[in-house]
Amino acid sequence: MATKELNIEKARFDTRLSKEQKAFFERAAHLGGFRSLTDFIVSTVQKRAKEIIQEREWVIASQKDSEIFFDAITNPGNPNKNLSEAANDYKALLSK
């Protein structure tokens, strides 16, 4: 049975760390059960990146919702037929 190989283009990321940082990160990687320091860093950074993106997208969506809400309050359109009828029915009910 033949397996499909994924054609994933790879990119390289290099950084300089102090010896203390490297030892600290290696310890965390080991204690966390990661196969290597690279696996630990990629996994940790990817998780945090997702959190930041989700948080920012939520804030943007919230801001957009607020703009729509306040626009509807400050610039209300004319009531549609159903709303006008409901208001009339309510007024009639109160006047009995």
Phi and psi restraints in degrees (value plus and minus 20) as a CYANA .aco file:
   2 ALA   PHI    -105.8   -65.8
   2 ALA   PSI     121.2   161.2
   3 THR   PHI    -126.5   -86.5
   3 THR   PSI     126.3   166.3
   4 LYS   PHI    -102.1   -62.1
   4 LYS   PSI     110.7   150.7
   5 GLU   PHI    -112.1   -72.1
   5 GLU   PSI     116.3   156.3
   6 LEU   PHI     -99.5   -59.5
   6 LEU   PSI     111.5   151.5
   7 ASN   PHI    -114.3   -74.3
   7 ASN   PSI      63.8   103.8
   8 ILE   PHI    -124.2   -84.2
   8 ILE   PSI     102.3   142.3
   9 GLU   PHI     -98.9   -58.9
   9 GLU   PSI     111.5   151.5
  10 LYS   PHI    -123.2   -83.2
  10 LYS   PSI     131.3   171.3
  11 ALA   PHI    -148.4  -108.4
  11 ALA   PSI     135.4   175.4
  12 ARG   PHI    -125.3   -85.3
  12 ARG   PSI     124.0   164.0
  13 PHE   PHI    -151.5  -111.5
  13 PHE   PSI      99.1   139.1
  14 ASP   PHI    -135.4   -95.4
  14 ASP   PSI     127.0   167.0
  15 THR   PHI    -169.0  -129.0
  15 THR   PSI     137.6   177.6
  16 ARG   PHI    -126.2   -86.2
  16 ARG   PSI     113.2   153.2
  17 LEU   PHI    -143.9  -103.9
  17 LEU   PSI     133.2   173.2
  18 SER   PHI     -92.0   -52.0
  18 SER   PSI     140.7   180.7
  19 LYS   PHI     -80.2   -40.2
  19 LYS   PSI     -56.5   -16.5
  20 GLU   PHI     -86.4   -46.4
  20 GLU   PSI     -62.9   -22.9
  21 GLN   PHI     -82.6   -42.6
  21 GLN   PSI     -65.5   -25.5
  22 LYS   PHI     -80.7   -40.7
  22 LYS   PSI     -66.2   -26.2
  23 ALA   PHI     -82.8   -42.8
  23 ALA   PSI     -61.4   -21.4
  24 PHE   PHI     -81.5   -41.5
  24 PHE   PSI     -68.0   -28.0
  25 PHE   PHI     -85.8   -45.8
  25 PHE   PSI     -59.1   -19.1
  26 GLU   PHI     -83.2   -43.2
  26 GLU   PSI     -59.6   -19.6
  27 ARG   PHI     -82.6   -42.6
  27 ARG   PSI     -65.7   -25.7
  28 ALA   PHI     -82.5   -42.5
  28 ALA   PSI     -61.1   -21.1
  29 ALA   PHI     -81.8   -41.8
  29 ALA   PSI     -64.5   -24.5
  30 HIS   PHI     -84.0   -44.0
  30 HIS   PSI     -69.0   -29.0
  31 LEU   PHI     -85.1   -45.1
  31 LEU   PSI     -49.9    -9.9
  32 GLY   PHI    -102.4   -62.4
  32 GLY   PSI     -23.7    16.3
  33 GLY   PHI      60.1   100.1
  33 GLY   PSI       0.1    40.1
  34 PHE   PHI    -101.4   -61.4
  34 PHE   PSI     129.7   169.7
  35 ARG   PHI     -89.7   -49.7
  35 ARG   PSI     -50.3   -10.3
  36 SER   PHI    -175.0  -135.0
  36 SER   PSI     148.1   188.1
  37 LEU   PHI     -82.4   -42.4
  37 LEU   PSI     -59.9   -19.9
  38 THR   PHI     -80.4   -40.4
  38 THR   PSI     -66.7   -26.7
  39 ASP   PHI     -79.0   -39.0
  39 ASP   PSI     -62.8   -22.8
  40 PHE   PHI     -81.2   -41.2
  40 PHE   PSI     -69.1   -29.1
  41 ILE   PHI     -85.3   -45.3
  41 ILE   PSI     -66.5   -26.5
  42 VAL   PHI     -81.8   -41.8
  42 VAL   PSI     -65.4   -25.4
  43 SER   PHI     -82.6   -42.6
  43 SER   PSI     -66.2   -26.2
  44 THR   PHI     -86.5   -46.5
  44 THR   PSI     -64.4   -24.4
  45 VAL   PHI     -87.5   -47.5
  45 VAL   PSI     -59.8   -19.8
  46 GLN   PHI     -83.4   -43.4
  46 GLN   PSI     -63.6   -23.6
  47 LYS   PHI     -80.3   -40.3
  47 LYS   PSI     -67.2   -27.2
  48 ARG   PHI     -87.2   -47.2
  48 ARG   PSI     -57.8   -17.8
  49 ALA   PHI     -81.2   -41.2
  49 ALA   PSI     -62.6   -22.6
  50 LYS   PHI     -81.5   -41.5
  50 LYS   PSI     -62.5   -22.5
  51 GLU   PHI     -81.9   -41.9
  51 GLU   PSI     -64.6   -24.6
  52 ILE   PHI     -83.5   -43.5
  52 ILE   PSI     -65.1   -25.1
  53 ILE   PHI     -84.2   -44.2
  53 ILE   PSI     -66.0   -26.0
  54 GLN   PHI     -81.8   -41.8
  54 GLN   PSI     -62.3   -22.3
  55 GLU   PHI     -82.8   -42.8
  55 GLU   PSI     -64.9   -24.9
  56 ARG   PHI     -86.5   -46.5
  56 ARG   PSI     -62.1   -22.1
  57 GLU   PHI     -84.0   -44.0
  57 GLU   PSI     -56.1   -16.1
  58 TRP   PHI     -85.3   -45.3
  58 TRP   PSI     -63.2   -23.2
  59 VAL   PHI     -82.6   -42.6
  59 VAL   PSI     -63.8   -23.8
  60 ILE   PHI     -82.6   -42.6
  60 ILE   PSI     -64.5   -24.5
  61 ALA   PHI     -83.1   -43.1
  61 ALA   PSI     -60.8   -20.8
  62 SER   PHI     -82.3   -42.3
  62 SER   PSI     -63.7   -23.7
  63 GLN   PHI     -83.4   -43.4
  63 GLN   PSI     -62.1   -22.1
  64 LYS   PHI     -84.0   -44.0
  64 LYS   PSI     -63.3   -23.3
  65 ASP   PHI     -80.6   -40.6
  65 ASP   PSI     -61.1   -21.1
  66 SER   PHI     -82.5   -42.5
  66 SER   PSI     -63.4   -23.4
  67 GLU   PHI     -81.2   -41.2
  67 GLU   PSI     -63.5   -23.5
  68 ILE   PHI     -83.8   -43.8
  68 ILE   PSI     -65.0   -25.0
  69 PHE   PHI     -81.9   -41.9
  69 PHE   PSI     -71.2   -31.2
  70 PHE   PHI     -88.4   -48.4
  70 PHE   PSI     -51.4   -11.4
  71 ASP   PHI     -84.9   -44.9
  71 ASP   PSI     -60.3   -20.3
  72 ALA   PHI     -85.8   -45.8
  72 ALA   PSI     -55.5   -15.5
  73 ILE   PHI     -93.0   -53.0
  73 ILE   PSI     -64.0   -24.0
  74 THR   PHI    -101.6   -61.6
  74 THR   PSI     -41.6    -1.6
  75 ASN   PHI    -151.2  -111.2
  75 ASN   PSI      44.2    84.2
  76 PRO   PHI     -88.7   -48.7
  76 PRO   PSI     123.0   163.0
  77 GLY   PHI    -101.9   -61.9
  77 GLY   PSI     155.9   195.9
  78 ASN   PHI     -92.4   -52.4
  78 ASN   PSI     125.1   165.1
  79 PRO   PHI     -85.4   -45.4
  79 PRO   PSI     124.1   164.1
  80 ASN   PHI    -100.1   -60.1
  80 ASN   PSI     157.0   197.0
  81 LYS   PHI     -78.3   -38.3
  81 LYS   PSI     -66.6   -26.6
  82 ASN   PHI     -81.8   -41.8
  82 ASN   PSI     -61.5   -21.5
  83 LEU   PHI     -86.9   -46.9
  83 LEU   PSI     -61.9   -21.9
  84 SER   PHI     -81.6   -41.6
  84 SER   PSI     -63.4   -23.4
  85 GLU   PHI     -85.0   -45.0
  85 GLU   PSI     -60.7   -20.7
  86 ALA   PHI     -84.2   -44.2
  86 ALA   PSI     -60.5   -20.5
  87 ALA   PHI     -84.6   -44.6
  87 ALA   PSI     -62.1   -22.1
  88 ASN   PHI     -84.4   -44.4
  88 ASN   PSI     -61.7   -21.7
  89 ASP   PHI     -83.0   -43.0
  89 ASP   PSI     -60.7   -20.7
  90 TYR   PHI     -85.4   -45.4
  90 TYR   PSI     -64.8   -24.8
  91 LYS   PHI     -81.7   -41.7
  91 LYS   PSI     -60.2   -20.2
  92 ALA   PHI     -85.6   -45.6
  92 ALA   PSI     -59.4   -19.4
  93 LEU   PHI     -84.4   -44.4
  93 LEU   PSI     -60.0   -20.0
  94 LEU   PHI     -91.3   -51.3
  94 LEU   PSI     -47.7    -7.7
  95 SER   PHI    -104.3   -64.3
  95 SER   PSI     -22.9    17.1
